Amino acid sequence: STLEMNNVKAIQKLAETELRLGLDTKRSWHDDYKDSAYVFIGGLDYDLTEGDVISVFSQYGEIININLVRDKSGKSKGFCFLGYENQKSTVLAVDNFNGIKLCGRTVRVDHVKHYRRPKDENGNEIIETGCAPRTPTPSPEPSPPAPSEKHKRRKHKRRHS
């Protein structure tokens, strides 16, 4: 939509102005969001899954949470909230992904100052511990048996020719 494109262009203009003026990160507009590691991603293709979004956005940091908003039937509404492990990843995502074409649609990426977790039917916050697939912890390799006394002695009695 036109409003969505205006938001994309406004964010791009902020980034370009900072680059032109050579502002450091301490005075950056991004600094207003230094306490939040969440970004809003809008304009997504309705067929994209959480895994698809994670595949694209994980190139700028470890993703710890994603909330792809869906209607009651389970169909994507075309936007999501994504949480990074490190807040600096949000700056990279906003600067590099805002305005890109993904599946033929222009994507809007912006900071979220105060992310509110979704609530269940009882009004309790839904808290997830992460969204990455869990890999089983590898079991430790069995250590080789210690050499017996017999082998130790034999080693020392070797004759040199």
N, C-alpha and C positions, 0 to 999 in steps of 0.2 A: 504494500500500500504506500501511498505518498507520505503518510506520517512516518512509517517505518524507514523509508529512504531518507527523510529529513533527519531522523535520529542518527542513522548511519553516517550521514555526511557531517553532522554536527560533531560527532565523536572523532571522525577523521580530521576535521578542521582543528580541533583542540590539539591533537597529536602533532599535526603539521606546524602549528604555531609554536609549540614547545621546541620542536626541532630547529625551526628557523631562528628562534631567539636563543637557542642553546641553553635552555633552562635545565638545571640539575633536578634530580628526583626529589630533593627536599622541598622544592617549590612547585612540584608538578601537580596537576589537577588530580592525578592518581592518588596523591597523598591523602585526599579526603576519604579514601576507602582503605587506608592502611590497616584497619582493624577487622577487615572482612576478607576471607579467602573464597568468596562466592562470586560467580558471574551469572548474568542472565543471558540466555541464548535464544533469540527469536527468529522467526522466518524459516524454521526448519521444515523440510519435506515431511509430510505426515506419515510416510512409510519408514522413516528412520527409527531405529531402536536405540535403547540406552547404549548398547554395545557399539553401534555405529558412531554415536556422538563421542563416546570415550575414545574410540580408535583415532578420531581426528584430533580431539582436544588434548589428549595425553602427551602430545609431542612437546608441550610447554610445562609439563609437571605431573606429578603423581595426583591422580584424582581420587578423592576419598568419599565423595558422595555425588549422586545425580538424582534429580527429581524431574523426570520427563512427565509433564502434566498431561493427563488423559481425561477424556470424558467418561461418563458412567458406563459406556459400552466398552471402554478400554482403548478407544482410538486416540492417537496422539493429537494434542491441540496445536502442535507446531512450535512449542517453546519449552524450555527447561531451565532449571537452576543447577549449576554445577559447582561443587566445592573442591578446591585444590588443597593439597597438604600445606603448601607454602604460598603465602599471599603474593609474593613476587611473580608467581605464575599467572596471576590474574592480569597483571600489567601486560605481560607478554601476549596473553590470549586476546585482550581487548585491542592492543595495538596491532596485532598481526592477523586476527580473524575477523574483526569487525568489517563488514562490507564485502567479504569474499562470497563467491558463488559456490554453493554446495547443492548438488543435485538440481542445478538450474535455478536455484532461488538465492536471492541476496540475503545473507545472514547478518543479523544484528547481534553484537556482543558488547555487553556493558557491565560495569561493576554493580554489585548489590551491596548497599550499605548495611542493611539490617535484614539478613535472611531469616525468615520464620519457617521452621520446619512444618511439614504438613501434619494434620491431626487425624487420628482414627475416629471411628463412629462415636466413641465416648469422650472425645475432646482432648485426649492425651496426645502429646507430641510423638510422632513416629521418629525414633532415633535409630539410625542404622550405623553400624560400626565401620562400614566401608563398602565399596562396590566392586572392588577388584575380585576376580575369581580366586578362590583359595587353592593354594597348592599344598599338597601334603608335605609335612616336615620329613625330610629324608631321615631314615633310621641310620644310626651310626654304623660304620663298617666294623665288623668284628675284628678285634686286634689279633694279630698272629700269635700263636702260643709262644710263651717265653721258652728259650732254649733250656733243655734239661741240663742238670749238672754233668751228665755223661758227655753231652755235646760240648759243653764249655771246656772240660778237661781235654777232650780230644783236640780241640782247636789249639790249645797251648802246647801239646806234645808233638806237634808237627815237626818233622825233620826237614831241614833245608839241605839240598844237595849241592 
